[in-house]
Amino acid sequence: QVQLVESGGGLVQPGGSLRLSCAASGIIFRFYTMGWYRQAPGKQRELVATITNGGSINYADSVKGRFTISRDNAENTVDLRMNSLKPEDTAVYYCNARWVHMDHWGQGTQVTVSS
């Protein structure tokens, strides 16, 4: 059974930092492209960042220079470090694992940026 379990969300003030983590099980982690997506109220889910099995990284323009994605193939985890957070970063953040036709999602973790 595939499980992607996110953690690390919460309430943070503008300009603050958070670190999200996703623990994967039930997949051959090193094969997968791992990613973080987010969905704000009333909006479509959007890409935040992805990291391929070879380590290639892609960021949404809105988070470049502020967010960092990383993966640990030994621990089957993918992290998202978020700095200089803005109110517009408020959303539910989802972990994603993708390989060939397989596409798995976590339950999501809420990030709220507010003073």
BAFI-3210 file (N, C-alpha, C; in Angstrom, 3 decimals, decimal comma, padded with zeros to 6 digits):
// residues 115
n [1|2|3|4|5|6|7|8|9|10|11|12|13|14|15|16|17|18|19|20|21|22|23|24|25|26|27|28|29|30|31|32|33|34|35|36|37|38|39|40|41|42|43|44|45|46|47|48|49|50|51|52|53|54|55|56|57|58|59|60|61|62|63|64|65|66|67|68|69|70|71|72|73|74|75|76|77|78|79|80|81|82|83|84|85|86|87|88|89|90|91|92|93|94|95|96|97|98|99|100|101|102|103|104|105|106|107|108|109|110|111|112|113|114|115]
n.u [000,842|000,634|001,870|001,993|003,060|002,629|004,191|004,764|003,461|001,712|001,006|002,444|004,216|004,306|007,280|008,494|009,665|009,228|009,432|008,553|007,906|007,878|007,112|007,604|006,190|005,854|006,548|009,114|011,236|013,470|013,103|011,211|009,957|009,660|007,467|006,166|003,055|000,493|-002,632|-004,689|-007,529|-010,352|-008,844|-006,999|-005,049|-001,540|001,784|004,580|007,277|009,539|011,540|013,616|014,377|016,998|017,880|017,355|015,902|012,949|011,275|008,337|007,839|007,002|008,081|010,776|014,053|013,199|012,145|013,270|013,726|014,413|015,698|015,928|017,102|017,781|016,282|013,770|012,408|011,157|011,789|010,632|011,883|010,898|011,291|011,116|008,318|005,113|001,841|000,407|001,371|-000,147|-001,869|-003,025|-000,592|000,653|002,190|003,703|004,230|005,644|005,896|006,422|003,348|002,303|000,978|000,933|-000,558|-000,285|-002,116|-002,103|-000,984|-001,659|-000,612|-000,378|000,051|000,223|-000,243]
n.v [-001,187|002,131|004,956|008,385|010,649|013,733|016,306|019,060|021,434|024,533|027,543|030,602|033,698|036,412|036,497|034,562|031,128|027,719|024,158|021,549|018,053|014,902|011,600|008,591|005,422|002,032|002,285|002,147|004,235|005,590|005,538|007,371|010,559|013,177|015,505|018,718|020,209|022,733|023,974|026,618|028,173|028,145|028,020|026,345|023,337|023,694|023,456|023,430|022,611|020,236|017,244|015,148|011,593|011,630|013,901|016,372|019,584|021,531|024,591|026,483|029,744|031,572|030,799|030,591|031,013|031,300|028,913|025,556|022,382|019,029|015,669|012,468|009,538|007,355|007,522|007,701|010,163|013,435|016,827|020,193|023,220|026,318|029,665|033,187|033,558|034,366|035,899|034,995|032,471|030,835|027,841|024,461|022,057|019,527|016,370|014,598|011,686|010,388|008,178|006,758|005,534|005,796|007,615|009,222|010,623|012,562|013,303|015,957|019,044|021,817|025,111|028,231|031,595|034,360|037,399]
n.w [000,000|-000,952|000,676|001,335|003,536|004,816|006,766|009,057|008,457|009,299|011,190|010,353|010,549|008,150|006,219|007,669|008,222|007,210|007,321|005,347|005,310|003,674|004,007|002,415|001,616|000,498|-002,139|-004,707|-003,921|-005,019|-007,726|-008,392|-009,477|-007,294|-005,769|-004,727|-004,392|-004,330|-003,069|-002,956|-001,334|-003,422|-005,707|-008,352|-007,997|-007,885|-009,232|-007,070|-006,595|-008,042|-007,938|-009,676|-010,144|-010,769|-009,614|-010,761|-010,614|-010,409|-010,120|-009,325|-010,655|-008,777|-006,359|-006,585|-005,379|-002,811|-001,810|-001,200|-002,473|-001,532|-001,462|000,164|-000,548|000,939|003,225|002,234|001,934|001,166|001,278|001,810|002,076|003,173|002,897|003,713|003,706|002,330|002,533|000,320|-000,054|001,425|001,699|001,093|001,164|-000,884|-001,159|-003,825|-005,783|-008,653|-011,396|-014,457|-015,382|-012,885|-010,175|-007,240|-004,303|-001,312|001,743|002,337|003,865|005,904|005,311|006,661|006,243|008,022|009,837]
ca.u [000,000|001,420|001,532|002,790|002,598|003,235|004,232|005,502|002,671|001,303|000,798|003,697|004,080|004,992|008,732|008,970|010,107|008,701|009,986|007,633|008,543|006,981|007,670|006,972|006,317|005,102|007,055|010,576|011,344|014,547|012,683|010,143|010,024|008,912|007,098|005,242|002,028|-000,333|-003,949|-005,274|-008,991|-010,919|-007,890|-006,579|-003,785|-000,444|003,127|005,510|008,630|009,741|012,916|013,571|015,199|018,391|018,217|017,014|014,925|012,151|010,474|007,434|008,470|006,573|008,807|012,216|014,863|012,668|011,882|014,270|013,286|015,504|015,233|016,850|016,693|018,010|015,199|012,498|011,751|011,371|011,551|010,485|012,217|010,228|011,752|010,500|006,940|004,192|000,437|-000,054|001,824|-001,144|-002,479|-002,743|000,557|000,537|003,335|003,371|005,230|005,236|006,839|005,706|001,911|001,900|000,860|000,414|-000,680|-000,509|-003,367|-001,918|-000,742|-002,034|000,334|-001,053|000,987|-000,623|000,187]
ca.v [000,000|003,350|006,045|009,601|011,323|015,056|016,901|020,314|022,628|025,299|028,986|031,341|035,108|036,789|036,570|033,409|029,918|026,413|023,019|020,437|016,778|013,859|010,264|007,690|003,980|001,247|002,541|002,140|005,690|006,163|005,581|008,339|012,006|013,633|016,907|019,419|021,012|023,410|024,414|027,660|028,177|028,693|027,966|025,018|022,846|024,146|022,965|024,237|022,173|018,809|016,761|013,866|010,547|012,004|015,101|017,617|020,324|022,549|025,397|027,504|031,066|032,300|030,372|030,548|031,834|031,262|027,519|024,569|020,992|018,069|014,311|011,532|008,225|006,360|007,647|007,786|011,413|014,631|018,000|021,496|024,326|027,521|030,886|034,453|033,206|035,458|035,478|034,264|031,077|030,091|026,790|023,084|021,565|018,096|015,607|013,795|010,739|010,075|007,369|006,217|005,796|005,822|008,973|009,085|011,889|012,558|013,909|017,402|019,720|023,229|026,181|029,524|032,701|035,460|038,098]
ca.w [000,000|-001,061|001,589|001,381|004,747|004,959|008,096|009,145|008,187|010,462|011,067|010,428|010,184|006,896|006,367|008,429|007,534|007,577|006,597|005,156|005,031|003,175|004,162|001,458|001,822|-000,475|-003,490|-004,861|-003,855|-005,834|-009,122|-008,574|-009,369|-006,127|-005,924|-003,839|-005,043|-003,339|-003,504|-002,128|-001,419|-004,644|-006,817|-008,768|-007,473|-008,733|-008,944|-006,288|-006,924|-008,260|-008,002|-010,365|-009,541|-011,015|-008,855|-011,452|-009,821|-011,088|-009,195|-009,839|-010,622|-007,580|-005,159|-006,858|-004,492|-001,436|-001,428|-001,605|-002,386|-001,434|-001,225|000,800|-001,045|001,992|004,207|001,498|002,284|000,368|002,099|001,171|002,977|002,697|003,555|003,276|003,359|002,050|002,694|-000,874|000,030|002,197|000,891|001,493|000,407|-001,133|-001,651|-005,005|-006,284|-010,028|-012,174|-015,630|-015,309|-011,479|-009,670|-005,883|-003,582|000,122|002,214|002,396|005,143|005,774|005,607|006,733|006,463|008,471|011,050]
c.u [000,884|000,921|002,522|002,235|003,365|003,216|004,936|004,716|002,312|001,084|002,135|003,447|004,753|006,484|009,330|009,314|009,368|009,428|008,934|008,430|007,487|007,720|006,892|007,201|005,483|005,506|008,568|010,971|012,339|014,164|011,833|010,631|009,115|008,612|006,224|004,329|001,232|-001,660|-004,491|-006,795|-009,475|-010,009|-007,569|-005,263|-002,671|000,876|003,871|006,946|008,637|011,227|012,868|014,435|016,682|018,810|017,951|015,828|014,232|011,312|009,469|008,117|008,176|007,360|010,319|012,962|014,391|012,488|012,997|013,707|014,514|014,919|016,334|016,400|016,929|016,866|013,819|011,704|012,069|010,940|011,334|010,765|011,677|010,676|011,017|009,045|006,066|002,755|-000,074|000,489|000,846|-001,889|-002,344|-001,645|000,490|001,853|002,860|004,550|004,767|006,325|006,057|004,211|001,416|002,013|000,184|000,439|-000,817|-001,817|-003,283|-001,678|-000,975|-000,869|-000,429|-000,032|000,151|-000,026|-000,955]
c.v [001,247|004,370|007,183|010,421|012,623|015,487|018,250|021,563|023,355|026,754|029,696|032,783|035,377|037,010|035,391|032,219|028,700|025,362|021,930|019,175|015,776|012,529|009,301|006,237|003,272|001,498|002,361|003,597|006,240|006,253|006,826|009,775|012,417|015,118|017,412|020,283|021,711|023,839|025,401|027,637|028,836|028,657|026,524|024,636|023,240|023,551|023,958|023,891|020,673|018,492|015,363|012,829|010,813|013,281|016,418|018,268|021,375|023,268|026,246|028,859|031,793|031,926|030,331|031,506|031,834|029,836|026,625|023,177|020,093|016,690|013,489|010,134|007,116|006,345|007,683|009,033|012,506|015,823|019,232|022,544|025,612|028,707|032,092|034,236|034,451|034,986|034,679|032,841|030,213|029,116|025,461|022,577|020,038|017,528|014,722|012,911|010,254|009,273|006,612|006,516|005,921|007,219|008,909|010,423|011,638|013,263|015,426|017,913|021,213|024,134|027,494|030,590|033,941|036,097|038,156]
c.w [000,000|-000,044|001,433|002,533|004,916|006,417|008,007|008,837|009,471|010,133|011,251|009,998|008,843|007,143|007,098|007,552|008,067|006,775|006,540|004,851|004,575|003,291|003,272|001,863|000,758|-001,918|-003,507|-005,042|-004,873|-007,312|-009,428|-008,659|-008,220|-006,273|-004,803|-004,700|-003,950|-003,947|-002,491|-002,297|-002,710|-005,855|-007,161|-008,100|-008,444|-008,274|-008,056|-006,682|-007,155|-008,268|-008,594|-009,645|-009,780|-010,317|-009,568|-010,756|-010,681|-010,038|-009,958|-009,710|-009,315|-006,330|-005,364|-005,947|-003,050|-000,920|-001,943|-001,405|-002,316|-001,153|-000,587|000,400|-000,022|002,999|003,555|001,876|001,265|001,220|001,231|002,232|002,387|003,534|002,994|002,858|003,260|002,281|001,494|-000,965|000,833|001,300|001,626|000,559|000,335|-001,646|-002,805|-005,379|-007,653|-010,728|-013,221|-015,461|-013,867|-010,892|-008,309|-005,177|-002,079|000,448|002,291|003,801|004,946|006,155|005,557|007,090|006,782|009,713|012,052]
res [q|v|q|l|v|e|s|g|g|g|l|v|q|p|g|g|s|l|r|l|s|c|a|a|s|g|i|i|f|r|f|y|t|m|g|w|y|r|q|a|p|g|k|q|r|e|l|v|a|t|i|t|n|g|g|s|i|n|y|a|d|s|v|k|g|r|f|t|i|s|r|d|n|a|e|n|t|v|d|l|r|m|n|s|l|k|p|e|d|t|a|v|y|y|c|n|a|r|w|v|h|m|d|h|w|g|q|g|t|q|v|t|v|s|s]
***
